[in-house]
């Protein structure tokens, strides 16, 4: 068997980011109570989580503020209402989508913000714009990472060019993103090695953001850890768009760093996540997500299928096959 970093060993370089508000906000239009957010912040601090992502820096010129909760926009005062000056060891991050963020105006200087890191999300074809956003955030004093979305649909030659561009930029970290939940662990192994080669060449950290369409988000995350990936995304009880993400409770239970504490996560899930599910908020693995993941398709059709409470799986599968 090919040699890799042991997944059973303690590795202090590993950093865990909680993306529950940001990815989970796609499930309920970011309609979280302040109590939910405040308790999540406290739970993450107690659990030893390294970064907490509060949501998006979305443009209020593009998105109607009356249709979304405040974590779609992450105004500085909204975050400070929760964390104050954030005197904890945990860092605060937000995500900025290429083409959906007035980043030069809405992302203020780091010296005036409680935010520590800006994560730029992009597709391969908008990489030049992403790098401009990264350079802007770096010039303002932030840590930066880049999430290259939908890589399972990208040509390898295009991916190589995009990774080289990012390697030559000022970005601190580059994330493998399995947007469609279609990647299998063997494929993840190869992807991780490709990204890690760029990371070693240009001194960048490599991360993973997995989706759970085929119930492989956790498997792919620990596969990436085994190759040497250090930046790991997870959400409470998998909460995220469609099938959701790697479960925080699984990840912290797996990692060998004694600073991570599972109990606050379990307490938060009991107090907030279970009632959220009982209220009718829907996410998580289901057959429609399996089918879009297997076919390497965007989960939007599966989300609509689930929302309509359909169960004609065979007909849905045939429809997916015909549109390929």
TORVEXBA-819412 format. One line per field, with one value per residue: x negated, y negated, z negated of N, C-alpha, C in turn. Coordinates in Angstrom, 1 decimal, decimal comma. Each point is the difference from the previous one (the first is absolute). Layout:
<pts>
n.c1 = X_...
n.c2 = Y_...
n.c3 = Z_...
ca.c1 = X_...
ca.c2 = Y_...
ca.c3 = Z_...
c.c1 = X_...
c.c2 = Y_...
c.c3 = Z_...
</pts>
This chain:
<pts>
n.c1 = -0,8_0,4_-1,2_0,6_0,4_-0,4_1,2_-0,8_-0,9_-0,5_0,7_-0,9_-0,4_0,7_0,8_1,0_0,8_0,8_0,7_0,5_-0,4_-1,2_-0,4_0,2_-0,5_-0,6_0,2_-0,3_-0,6_-0,9_1,1_-1,1_0,4_0,0_1,0_0,5_-0,2_0,5_1,0_0,1_-0,1_0,8_0,8_-0,2_0,1_1,0_0,4_-0,6_1,1_-0,7_1,0_0,7_0,6_0,1_-0,5_0,7_-0,9_1,3_0,1_0,2_-0,8_-0,5_-0,1_1,3_-0,3_1,2_-0,8_-1,0_-0,5_-0,4_0,0_1,0_0,0_0,2_0,9_-1,0_1,0_0,5_-1,2_-0,3_1,2_-0,6_-1,1_0,6_-1,1_0,8_0,0_0,7_-0,4_1,3_-0,3_0,3_0,8_0,0_1,0_-0,8_1,2_-0,8_0,1_-0,1_-1,1_0,4_-1,0_-0,1_1,4_0,5_-1,2_0,1_-0,8_-0,9_-0,7_1,1_-0,4_1,0_0,1_-0,4_0,9_-0,4_1,0_-0,8_1,3_-0,5_0,4_-0,5_1,2_0,2_-1,0_-0,1_1,3_-0,1_-1,0_0,8_1,0_-0,8_-0,5_1,3_0,4_-1,0_0,3_1,2_-0,9_0,8_0,2_-0,5_1,1_-0,2_1,3_-0,7_1,1_0,8_-1,0_1,0_0,4_-1,1_-0,5_-0,8_-0,1_1,3_0,2_-0,9_0,6_1,2_-0,5_-0,6_1,1_0,7_-0,8_0,1_1,2_0,6_0,9_0,5_1,2_0,0_1,3_0,0_0,9_0,6_0,2_-0,2_-0,9_-0,8_-0,9_-0,7_-0,2_0,1_1,1_0,6_-0,4_0,4_1,2_0,0_-0,5_0,9_1,0_-0,4_-0,1_1,1_0,6_-0,6_0,4_1,2_-0,2_0,9_0,9_0,3_1,2_1,0_1,0_0,5_0,7_1,1_0,0_-1,2_0,2_-0,8_0,7_0,3_0,3_0,5_0,5_0,3_0,5_0,5_0,5_0,3_0,4_0,5_1,3_-0,2_0,7_0,8_1,0_0,8_1,1_0,7_-0,1_-1,2_0,6_0,7_-0,4_1,2_-0,9_-0,4_-0,7_-1,2_0,4_0,2_1,1_0,0_-0,2_0,6_0,9_-0,3_-0,1_-1,3_0,3_-0,7_-0,3_0,4_1,2_0,5_-0,1_-0,7_-0,6_-0,1_-0,4_-0,8_-0,4_-0,1_-0,6_-0,7_-0,9_0,2_0,2_-1,1_-0,5_0,3_-0,5_-0,7_-1,0_-0,2_-0,9_-1,1_-0,8_0,2_0,9_0,8_-0,6_0,3_1,1_0,2_-0,3_0,7_0,9_-0,6_1,2_0,2_0,0_0,1_-0,1_-1,0_-0,4_0,3_-0,5_-0,9_-0,1_0,1_-0,8_-0,8_0,4_0,3_-0,8_0,6_1,2_-0,3_-0,4_1,1_0,7_-0,7_0,2_1,3_-0,3_-0,6
n.c2 = 1,2_-1,0_-0,5_-0,3_-1,3_0,5_0,5_0,9_-0,8_-0,6_-1,0_-0,8_0,3_1,0_-0,7_-0,1_-0,1_-0,7_0,6_0,2_-1,2_0,0_1,3_0,0_-1,2_0,8_0,7_-1,1_-0,3_0,7_0,7_-0,4_0,5_-1,1_0,6_0,4_-1,2_-0,7_1,0_-0,2_-1,3_0,0_0,8_-0,8_-1,1_0,6_0,3_-1,2_-0,2_0,1_0,2_-1,1_0,5_-1,3_0,1_-0,7_-0,6_0,1_-0,3_-1,1_-0,3_1,2_0,1_0,3_-1,0_-0,2_0,7_-0,6_1,0_-0,6_1,3_-0,5_-1,0_0,6_-0,9_-0,8_-0,9_0,7_0,1_-1,3_-0,1_0,9_-0,5_-1,2_0,0_1,1_0,0_0,8_1,3_0,2_0,2_-1,2_0,7_-0,5_0,3_-0,3_0,0_0,4_-1,3_0,4_-0,7_-1,1_0,8_-0,8_0,1_1,3_0,3_-0,3_-1,0_1,0_-1,1_-0,2_1,2_0,8_-0,1_1,3_0,7_-0,3_0,8_0,0_0,0_0,9_-0,1_1,0_-0,2_-0,2_0,8_-0,7_0,0_1,3_0,0_-0,8_0,8_1,1_-0,6_-0,3_1,2_0,5_-1,0_0,5_1,1_0,7_1,1_0,8_0,6_1,0_0,0_1,0_-0,5_1,0_0,4_0,7_-1,2_-0,2_-0,6_1,1_-0,3_-0,3_1,1_0,6_-0,6_0,3_1,2_0,0_-0,5_0,9_0,9_-0,7_0,1_-0,9_0,8_0,2_0,2_1,2_-0,1_1,3_-0,2_1,0_-1,0_1,0_0,2_-0,1_-0,6_1,1_0,8_1,0_-0,7_-0,1_1,2_0,2_-0,5_0,6_1,1_-0,2_-0,2_1,1_0,4_-0,6_0,5_1,1_-0,1_-0,5_1,0_0,8_-0,4_1,3_-0,2_0,4_-0,2_1,0_0,6_0,2_-0,3_0,6_-0,7_-0,8_-1,0_0,8_1,0_-0,9_-0,5_1,2_0,2_-1,2_0,1_1,2_-0,9_-0,7_0,0_-1,3_-0,6_0,2_0,0_-0,5_0,7_-0,6_1,3_-0,3_-1,0_0,1_-0,7_0,3_0,9_-1,2_-0,2_-0,1_1,0_-1,1_0,7_0,3_-1,2_-0,7_1,0_-0,4_-1,4_0,1_-1,2_0,1_-1,0_0,9_-0,5_1,3_-0,1_-1,2_0,7_1,0_-0,9_-0,6_1,1_0,5_-1,2_-0,1_0,9_0,8_-1,0_-0,4_1,2_0,1_-1,2_0,9_-0,4_0,1_0,9_0,5_1,1_0,2_0,8_-1,1_-0,2_1,2_-0,2_-1,2_0,5_1,1_-0,9_-0,4_-0,2_-1,3_-0,1_-1,0_1,0_0,6_-1,2_-0,3_1,1_-0,2_-1,3_0,6_0,5_0,1_1,1_-0,6_0,7_1,1_-0,7_-0,5_1,2_0,5_-0,9_0,3_1,2_-0,4_-0,7_1,2
n.c3 = 0,0_0,8_-0,3_-1,2_-0,4_-1,1_0,3_-0,6_0,6_-1,1_0,6_-0,7_1,3_-0,4_0,8_-0,9_1,0_-0,8_1,0_-1,2_-0,4_0,6_-0,1_-1,3_0,1_0,9_-1,1_-0,8_1,1_-0,8_-0,1_-0,6_-1,1_-0,7_-0,7_1,2_0,5_-1,0_0,0_1,3_-0,1_-1,1_0,8_1,0_-0,8_-0,6_1,3_0,0_0,7_1,2_0,8_-0,1_1,0_0,0_1,2_0,8_0,8_0,1_1,3_-0,7_1,0_-0,3_-1,3_0,0_-0,8_0,6_0,8_-0,7_-0,8_-1,1_-0,1_0,8_-0,9_-1,2_-0,3_-0,1_-0,1_1,0_0,6_-0,2_0,4_0,8_0,6_0,0_-0,8_-0,2_-1,3_0,7_0,0_0,1_1,3_0,6_0,8_1,2_0,8_1,1_0,6_1,0_0,2_-1,3_0,0_-0,7_0,3_0,9_0,0_0,1_0,6_-1,3_-0,4_0,0_-0,1_0,9_0,2_-0,5_1,3_0,1_0,6_1,2_0,2_1,1_0,5_0,8_1,2_0,7_0,7_-1,4_0,2_1,2_0,1_-0,2_0,8_0,7_-0,3_0,3_1,1_0,3_-0,3_0,7_0,9_-0,4_0,1_0,8_-0,7_1,0_0,4_0,9_0,2_0,7_0,4_-0,2_-0,7_-0,4_0,4_-0,6_1,1_0,1_1,3_0,0_-0,7_0,9_1,0_-0,5_-0,2_1,1_0,5_-0,7_0,4_1,1_-0,5_-0,7_0,5_-1,2_0,5_0,6_0,3_-0,3_1,0_-0,6_0,8_0,9_-0,9_1,1_-0,8_0,4_-1,2_0,9_0,5_-1,2_0,0_1,3_-0,3_-1,1_0,6_0,9_-0,9_-0,6_1,2_0,3_-1,1_0,3_1,3_-0,4_-0,9_0,5_-0,9_-0,2_0,5_-0,7_1,0_-0,7_1,0_-0,6_1,3_0,0_-1,0_0,8_-0,5_-1,0_0,8_0,8_-1,1_-0,5_1,2_0,1_-1,2_0,4_1,0_-1,0_0,4_-0,3_1,0_-1,0_1,0_-0,9_-0,2_-0,9_-0,2_0,7_-0,8_1,2_1,1_0,2_0,4_-0,1_-1,1_-0,3_-0,8_-0,7_-0,4_1,3_0,6_-0,9_0,2_1,3_0,0_0,0_0,4_-1,1_0,8_0,9_-0,3_0,0_-1,3_0,2_0,9_-0,8_-0,9_0,9_0,5_-1,2_-0,3_1,1_0,3_-1,0_-0,8_0,6_-0,1_-1,3_0,1_0,7_-0,5_1,4_-0,3_0,6_-0,1_1,3_0,5_0,1_-1,2_-0,4_0,7_-0,5_-1,2_0,1_0,5_-1,1_-0,5_0,3_-1,4_0,8_0,9_-0,7_-0,2_1,3_0,4_-0,8_0,4_1,2_-0,9_1,0_0,5_1,2_-0,8_0,5_-0,1_-1,2_-0,3_0,6_-0,7_-1,1_0,3_0,3_-1,1_-0,2
ca.c1 = 0,8_-0,8_-0,2_0,6_0,0_0,9_1,2_0,1_-0,9_0,3_-0,7_0,4_0,2_1,4_0,9_1,4_0,8_1,4_0,7_1,4_0,9_-0,1_0,6_1,3_0,9_0,5_1,2_1,2_-0,2_-0,7_1,0_-0,4_0,2_-1,3_-0,4_-0,7_-1,4_-0,8_-0,3_-0,9_-1,3_-0,5_-0,3_-1,2_-1,1_-0,2_-0,4_-1,4_0,0_-1,0_0,7_1,5_0,5_1,3_0,9_-0,5_0,0_0,7_0,4_1,4_0,5_0,4_0,9_1,0_-0,3_1,2_0,3_-1,0_-0,5_-1,2_-1,3_-0,3_-0,7_-1,1_-0,5_-0,9_0,7_0,7_-1,0_-0,4_1,1_-0,1_-1,4_-0,7_-1,3_-0,5_-1,2_-0,3_-1,1_0,6_0,0_1,3_-0,1_1,2_-0,2_0,4_0,1_-0,3_1,2_1,2_-0,5_-0,6_-1,1_-0,9_0,7_0,6_-1,0_-0,8_-1,4_-0,1_-0,2_1,3_0,9_-0,2_-0,2_-1,4_-0,2_1,0_0,0_0,6_0,5_0,0_-0,1_-1,3_0,0_-0,1_-1,2_-0,6_0,8_-0,2_-1,3_0,1_0,7_-1,0_-1,0_0,6_0,2_-1,3_-0,5_0,7_-0,5_0,7_-0,3_0,9_0,0_0,9_0,8_0,3_1,3_0,4_-1,2_0,3_0,4_-1,1_-1,0_-1,2_-0,9_0,5_-0,3_-1,4_-0,2_0,6_-0,8_-1,2_0,4_0,2_-1,3_-0,8_0,7_-0,3_0,9_-0,6_0,5_0,8_0,9_0,6_1,4_0,8_1,3_1,1_-0,1_-0,2_-1,4_-0,2_-1,3_-1,2_-0,2_-0,5_-1,5_-0,7_0,2_-0,8_-1,4_-0,2_0,0_-1,1_-1,2_0,0_-0,2_-1,5_-0,8_0,2_0,2_1,4_0,7_1,0_1,2_1,1_1,4_0,7_1,5_0,4_1,1_-0,1_-0,4_-1,4_-0,7_-0,9_-1,0_-0,9_-0,7_-1,1_-1,0_-0,8_-0,9_-1,0_-1,0_-0,7_0,8_0,1_1,1_1,1_1,3_1,1_1,2_0,8_1,0_0,0_0,9_-0,6_0,9_0,4_-0,4_-0,9_-1,5_-0,7_0,6_-0,9_-0,1_-0,8_-1,4_-0,6_-0,1_-1,1_-1,3_-0,7_-0,5_0,8_0,7_1,3_0,9_1,2_1,2_0,8_0,7_1,2_1,0_0,6_0,9_1,2_0,8_0,3_0,2_1,1_1,3_0,1_0,5_1,4_0,8_0,2_-1,2_-0,4_-1,3_-0,5_0,0_1,3_-0,3_-0,2_-1,4_-0,9_0,1_-0,8_-1,4_-0,5_-0,1_-0,8_0,8_0,4_1,2_1,2_1,2_0,3_0,5_1,4_0,7_0,2_0,9_1,4_0,3_0,2_-0,6_-0,1_-1,5_-0,4_0,3_-0,9_-1,3_0,1_0,0_-1,3_-0,8_0,3_-0,5_-1,5
ca.c2 = -1,2_-1,3_-0,6_-1,3_-0,4_0,8_-0,7_0,3_-0,8_-1,4_-0,9_-1,3_-0,9_0,1_-1,0_0,3_-1,1_0,3_-0,7_0,3_-1,2_-0,3_1,0_0,3_-1,1_0,3_0,8_-0,8_-1,4_-0,6_-0,5_0,6_-0,9_-0,4_1,0_1,1_-0,4_-0,2_1,3_0,7_-0,6_0,5_1,4_0,2_-0,4_1,0_1,2_-0,2_-0,3_-1,1_-1,1_0,1_-0,8_-0,6_-0,1_-0,7_-1,4_-0,1_-1,4_-0,4_-0,4_1,2_0,9_-0,7_0,2_0,4_1,4_0,8_-0,4_-0,9_0,7_0,0_-1,2_-0,1_-1,3_0,0_-0,1_1,2_0,9_-0,5_0,3_1,4_0,4_-1,1_-0,2_1,3_0,2_1,5_0,4_0,3_-1,1_-0,2_-0,2_-0,1_0,4_-0,9_0,6_-0,8_-0,5_-0,2_-0,8_-1,3_0,3_-1,2_-0,9_0,7_0,5_-1,2_0,4_1,0_-0,8_-0,5_1,2_1,1_1,1_0,3_0,7_-0,1_1,1_-0,4_1,2_-0,3_1,0_-0,1_-1,0_-1,3_-0,1_-1,4_-0,8_0,5_-0,5_-1,4_-0,1_0,4_-1,1_-1,1_0,4_0,1_-1,3_-0,6_0,6_1,2_1,3_0,3_1,3_0,0_1,2_0,2_0,8_0,9_0,5_1,3_-0,3_-0,8_0,7_0,1_-1,1_-1,3_0,0_-0,2_-1,5_-0,7_0,3_-0,8_-1,4_-0,2_0,2_-1,2_-1,1_-0,2_0,8_0,8_1,4_0,4_1,1_1,0_-0,1_1,0_-0,7_0,9_1,2_1,0_0,6_1,2_-0,2_0,2_-1,2_-1,0_0,3_-0,6_-1,5_-0,5_-0,1_-1,1_-1,3_-0,1_-0,3_-1,5_-0,6_0,1_-0,9_-1,4_-0,2_-0,2_1,1_0,6_0,3_0,8_-0,3_1,1_0,1_1,4_0,6_1,4_0,3_0,1_-1,3_0,4_0,9_-0,8_-0,9_0,7_0,4_-1,2_-0,1_1,0_-0,4_-1,2_-1,2_-0,5_-0,9_0,9_-0,6_0,9_-0,7_0,7_1,0_-0,1_-1,0_-0,7_0,1_1,3_1,1_-0,5_0,1_0,9_-0,3_-0,4_1,0_1,1_-0,5_-0,2_1,3_0,8_-0,6_0,4_-1,1_0,0_-1,3_0,1_0,5_0,3_-0,2_-1,2_0,3_0,9_-0,8_-0,9_0,8_0,3_-1,2_-0,8_0,7_0,9_-0,8_-0,6_1,1_0,3_-1,1_0,2_-0,4_1,3_0,2_1,3_1,0_0,6_0,7_-1,0_-0,5_1,1_0,1_-1,2_0,2_1,1_-0,5_-1,2_-1,1_-1,0_0,5_-0,9_0,8_0,8_-0,9_-0,2_1,3_0,2_-1,0_0,3_1,3_1,0_1,3_0,8_0,0_0,6_-1,0_-1,1_0,5_0,0_-1,4_-0,4_0,7_-0,5_-1,4_-0,1
ca.c3 = 0,0_0,0_-1,3_-0,2_-1,4_-0,8_-0,5_-1,4_-0,8_-0,3_0,9_-0,5_1,1_0,5_-0,4_0,3_0,2_-0,1_1,1_-0,2_0,4_1,4_0,8_-0,5_0,4_1,3_-0,2_-0,6_0,3_-1,1_-1,0_-1,3_-1,2_-0,7_-1,0_0,7_0,5_-1,2_-0,6_0,9_-0,3_-1,2_0,1_0,8_-0,9_-1,0_0,7_0,6_1,4_0,3_0,8_0,1_1,1_-0,4_1,1_1,2_0,3_1,2_0,4_-0,2_1,3_0,8_-0,8_-0,8_-1,4_-0,6_0,3_-0,6_-1,3_0,0_0,2_1,5_0,2_-1,0_-0,4_-1,2_-1,3_-0,2_-0,6_-1,3_-1,0_-0,5_-0,5_-0,6_0,6_0,2_-0,8_0,0_1,0_1,3_1,0_0,6_1,5_0,9_1,4_1,0_1,3_1,1_0,7_-0,9_-1,2_0,2_-0,9_-0,2_-1,0_-1,2_-0,8_-0,5_-0,5_-1,1_-1,3_-0,5_0,1_-0,8_0,9_0,2_1,3_1,1_0,9_1,3_0,7_1,5_1,0_0,7_1,1_-0,5_-0,8_-0,1_-1,0_-1,4_-0,4_-0,3_-1,3_-1,0_-0,2_-0,7_-1,4_-0,6_-0,1_-1,2_-1,1_-0,3_0,5_1,2_0,7_1,2_0,2_1,4_0,0_1,1_0,6_0,6_1,3_0,7_0,7_-0,8_0,5_-0,6_-1,4_-0,2_0,3_-1,1_-1,2_0,2_-0,2_-1,5_-0,6_0,2_-0,6_-1,5_-0,8_-1,0_0,1_1,1_-0,4_0,9_-0,2_0,7_0,0_0,3_-0,8_1,0_0,0_-0,8_-0,7_0,9_0,8_-1,0_-0,3_1,1_-0,1_-1,2_0,4_1,0_-0,7_-1,0_0,8_0,2_-1,3_-0,4_0,9_-0,2_-1,4_-0,3_-0,7_0,8_-0,8_0,7_-0,3_0,6_-0,1_-0,4_0,9_0,0_-1,4_0,0_-0,4_-1,1_0,5_0,8_-0,8_-0,7_1,1_0,2_-1,2_0,2_1,0_-0,5_0,0_-1,4_-0,3_0,1_-0,2_-0,5_-0,5_-1,1_0,5_1,4_0,6_1,2_1,2_0,6_-0,9_-1,1_0,0_-0,9_-1,3_-1,0_-1,1_0,5_0,1_-1,3_-0,6_0,7_-0,1_-1,2_-0,8_-1,3_-0,3_0,5_-1,0_0,7_-0,8_0,3_1,3_-0,3_-0,7_1,0_0,9_-0,8_-0,3_1,1_1,3_-0,1_0,2_1,3_0,9_-0,3_0,5_1,4_0,8_0,5_0,6_-0,3_1,0_0,5_1,3_1,1_0,0_0,5_1,4_0,7_-0,3_0,9_1,4_0,0_0,4_-1,1_-0,7_0,0_0,4_-1,2_-1,0_0,4_-0,2_-1,5_-0,4_0,5_-0,7_1,0_-0,3_1,2_0,2_1,2_1,1_-0,2_0,5_1,5_0,5_-0,2_1,1_1,3_0,2_0,0
c.c1 = -0,9_-0,1_0,7_-0,1_1,0_1,2_0,2_-0,8_0,5_-0,8_0,5_0,3_1,5_0,9_1,4_0,8_1,5_0,7_1,5_0,9_-0,1_0,6_1,4_1,0_0,7_1,3_1,2_-0,2_-0,6_0,9_-0,3_0,3_-1,4_-0,4_-0,7_-1,4_-0,9_-0,4_-1,0_-1,4_-0,6_-0,4_-1,3_-1,3_-0,3_-0,5_-1,4_0,0_-0,8_0,5_1,5_0,4_1,4_1,0_-0,6_-0,1_0,7_0,4_1,5_0,6_0,5_1,1_0,9_-0,2_1,3_0,3_-1,0_-0,3_-1,3_-1,3_-0,3_-1,0_-1,2_-0,5_-0,8_0,7_0,8_-0,9_-0,4_1,1_-0,1_-1,3_-0,7_-1,3_-0,7_-1,3_-0,4_-1,2_0,6_0,1_1,4_-0,3_1,3_-0,4_0,5_0,0_-0,4_1,3_1,2_-0,4_-0,6_-1,2_-0,9_0,7_0,4_-1,1_-0,9_-1,4_0,1_-0,2_1,3_1,0_-0,3_-0,2_-1,5_-0,3_1,1_-0,2_0,7_0,4_0,1_0,1_-1,3_0,0_0,0_-1,2_-0,7_0,7_-0,2_-1,4_0,0_0,6_-1,0_-1,0_0,5_0,1_-1,4_-0,6_0,7_-0,4_0,6_-0,8_1,0_-0,1_0,9_0,6_0,3_1,2_0,1_-1,3_0,3_0,4_-1,1_-0,9_-1,3_-1,0_0,4_-0,3_-1,4_-0,4_0,5_-0,9_-1,3_0,2_0,1_-1,4_-0,8_0,6_-0,4_0,9_-0,7_0,4_0,9_0,8_0,4_1,5_0,8_1,5_1,2_0,0_-0,1_-1,3_-0,1_-1,4_-1,3_-0,3_-0,5_-1,5_-0,8_0,1_-0,8_-1,5_-0,3_0,0_-1,2_-1,3_-0,1_-0,3_-1,5_-0,8_0,1_0,2_1,5_0,6_1,2_1,2_1,0_1,3_0,8_1,5_0,4_1,0_-0,1_-0,5_-1,5_-0,7_-1,0_-1,1_-1,0_-0,8_-1,2_-1,0_-0,9_-1,0_-1,2_-1,1_-0,8_0,8_0,3_1,2_1,3_1,3_1,0_1,2_0,7_1,0_0,2_0,7_-0,7_1,0_0,2_-0,4_-0,9_-1,4_-0,6_0,5_-1,1_-0,2_-0,8_-1,5_-0,7_-0,2_-1,2_-1,4_-0,7_-0,5_0,8_0,7_1,4_0,9_1,3_1,3_0,8_0,7_1,3_1,0_0,7_1,0_1,3_0,9_0,5_0,3_1,2_1,3_0,1_0,5_1,5_1,0_0,3_-1,2_-0,7_-1,4_-0,4_0,2_1,5_-0,3_-0,1_-1,4_-1,0_0,0_-0,7_-1,5_-0,6_-0,3_-0,8_0,8_0,3_1,2_1,2_1,3_0,4_0,6_1,5_0,8_0,3_1,0_1,5_0,5_0,4_-0,7_-0,2_-1,5_-0,4_0,3_-1,0_-1,4_-0,1_-0,1_-1,5_-0,9_0,2_-0,5_-1,5_-0,6
c.c2 = -1,2_-0,7_-1,4_-0,3_0,9_-0,8_0,3_-0,9_-1,4_-0,9_-1,4_-1,0_0,0_-1,1_0,3_-1,3_0,4_-0,9_0,2_-1,2_-0,2_1,0_0,4_-1,1_0,1_0,8_-0,8_-1,5_-0,9_-0,6_0,7_-1,1_-0,4_1,0_1,2_-0,4_-0,1_1,3_0,8_-0,6_0,6_1,5_0,2_-0,4_1,1_1,3_-0,1_-0,2_-1,2_-1,2_0,2_-0,9_-0,5_-0,1_-0,6_-1,5_-0,2_-1,5_-0,3_-0,6_1,1_0,8_-0,9_0,3_0,4_1,5_0,9_-0,5_-0,8_0,7_0,3_-1,2_-0,3_-1,4_0,0_-0,1_1,3_1,1_-0,4_0,2_1,4_0,2_-1,2_-0,2_1,4_0,3_1,5_0,2_0,3_-1,2_0,0_-0,1_-0,3_0,4_-1,1_0,7_-0,9_-0,4_-0,3_-0,8_-1,3_-0,1_-1,3_-1,0_0,7_0,7_-1,1_0,5_0,9_-0,7_-0,4_1,1_1,0_1,3_0,2_0,5_-0,2_1,2_-0,3_1,3_-0,4_1,3_-0,2_-1,1_-1,5_-0,2_-1,3_-0,9_0,4_-0,4_-1,4_-0,2_0,4_-1,0_-1,2_0,3_0,1_-1,4_-0,7_0,7_1,3_1,2_0,3_1,4_-0,1_1,4_0,1_1,0_0,9_0,6_1,3_-0,1_-0,7_0,9_-0,1_-1,1_-1,3_0,0_-0,3_-1,5_-0,8_0,1_-0,8_-1,5_-0,3_0,2_-1,3_-1,2_-0,1_0,9_0,9_1,5_0,3_1,2_0,9_-0,1_1,0_-0,5_0,9_1,3_1,2_0,8_1,1_-0,2_0,2_-1,2_-1,1_0,1_-0,7_-1,5_-0,6_-0,1_-1,1_-1,4_-0,1_-0,2_-1,5_-0,6_0,1_-0,9_-1,4_-0,4_-0,5_1,2_0,5_0,4_0,9_-0,4_1,1_-0,1_1,5_0,7_1,5_0,5_0,2_-1,2_0,3_0,8_-0,8_-0,9_0,7_0,6_-1,1_-0,2_1,0_-0,3_-1,2_-1,3_-0,4_-0,8_0,8_-0,7_1,1_-0,9_0,8_0,9_-0,1_-1,1_-0,8_0,2_1,5_1,1_-0,4_0,4_1,1_-0,4_-0,4_1,0_1,2_-0,4_-0,2_1,3_0,8_-0,6_0,3_-1,2_-0,2_-1,4_0,1_0,7_0,2_-0,4_-1,3_0,2_0,8_-0,8_-1,0_0,7_0,3_-1,2_-0,6_0,8_0,9_-0,8_-0,6_1,0_0,2_-1,1_0,0_-0,5_1,3_-0,1_1,4_1,0_0,5_0,5_-1,0_-0,6_1,1_0,0_-1,1_0,2_1,0_-0,4_-1,3_-1,2_-0,9_0,5_-0,8_0,8_0,8_-0,8_-0,3_1,3_0,2_-1,0_0,4_1,4_1,1_1,3_0,9_0,0_0,5_-1,0_-1,1_0,4_0,0_-1,4_-0,6_0,6_-0,6_-1,5_-0,1_-0,4
c.c3 = 0,0_-1,3_0,0_-1,4_-0,8_-0,5_-1,5_-0,9_-0,2_0,9_-0,3_1,1_0,4_-0,7_0,4_0,2_0,0_1,0_-0,2_0,4_1,5_0,9_-0,5_0,3_1,3_-0,1_-0,5_0,3_-1,1_-1,1_-1,4_-1,1_-0,5_-1,0_0,7_0,3_-1,3_-0,7_0,9_-0,2_-1,3_0,0_0,8_-0,8_-1,0_0,6_0,5_1,4_0,3_0,7_0,0_1,2_-0,2_1,2_1,2_-0,2_1,3_0,2_-0,3_1,3_0,8_-0,8_-0,8_-1,5_-0,7_0,2_-0,6_-1,5_0,1_0,3_1,5_0,3_-1,0_-0,2_-1,2_-1,3_-0,4_-0,7_-1,4_-1,0_-0,6_-0,8_-0,8_0,8_0,3_-0,7_-0,1_0,9_1,3_0,9_0,7_1,5_0,6_1,4_0,9_1,4_1,1_0,8_-0,8_-1,2_0,5_-0,9_-0,3_-1,0_-1,2_-0,9_-0,5_-0,4_-1,2_-1,3_-0,6_-0,1_-1,0_0,8_0,2_1,4_1,0_0,9_1,3_0,7_1,5_0,8_0,7_1,0_-0,5_-0,9_-0,1_-1,0_-1,4_-0,5_-0,3_-1,4_-1,1_-0,3_-0,8_-1,5_-0,7_-0,3_-1,2_-1,3_-0,4_0,4_1,1_0,4_1,2_0,1_1,5_0,1_1,3_0,7_0,7_1,5_0,8_0,8_-0,8_0,4_-0,6_-1,5_-0,3_0,1_-1,2_-1,3_0,1_-0,2_-1,5_-0,7_0,1_-0,7_-1,5_-0,8_-1,0_0,1_1,1_-0,4_1,2_-0,4_0,8_0,0_0,2_-0,8_0,9_-0,1_-1,0_-0,6_0,9_0,8_-0,9_-0,3_1,1_0,0_-1,1_0,4_1,0_-0,7_-1,0_0,8_0,2_-1,3_-0,4_0,9_-0,4_-1,5_-0,4_-0,8_0,9_-0,9_0,8_-0,6_0,7_-0,1_-0,1_0,8_0,0_-1,4_-0,1_-0,5_-1,1_0,6_0,9_-0,8_-0,7_1,0_0,3_-1,1_0,1_1,0_-0,5_0,0_-1,5_-0,3_0,3_-0,4_-0,6_-0,4_-1,0_0,6_1,5_0,6_1,1_1,1_0,5_-1,0_-1,1_0,2_-0,9_-1,4_-1,0_-1,1_0,4_0,0_-1,3_-0,8_0,5_-0,3_-1,4_-0,8_-1,3_-0,2_0,5_-1,0_0,6_-0,8_0,4_1,4_-0,2_-0,7_0,9_0,9_-0,8_-0,2_1,3_1,3_0,1_0,1_1,4_1,0_-0,3_0,5_1,5_0,9_0,4_0,6_-0,2_1,1_0,3_1,4_1,1_0,0_0,4_1,5_0,7_-0,3_0,9_1,4_0,1_0,5_-1,2_-0,7_0,0_0,4_-1,2_-1,1_0,3_-0,2_-1,5_-0,5_0,3_-0,6_1,0_-0,4_1,2_0,5_1,4_1,2_-0,1_0,6_1,5_0,6_-0,1_1,1_1,3_0,2_0,0_1,4
</pts>
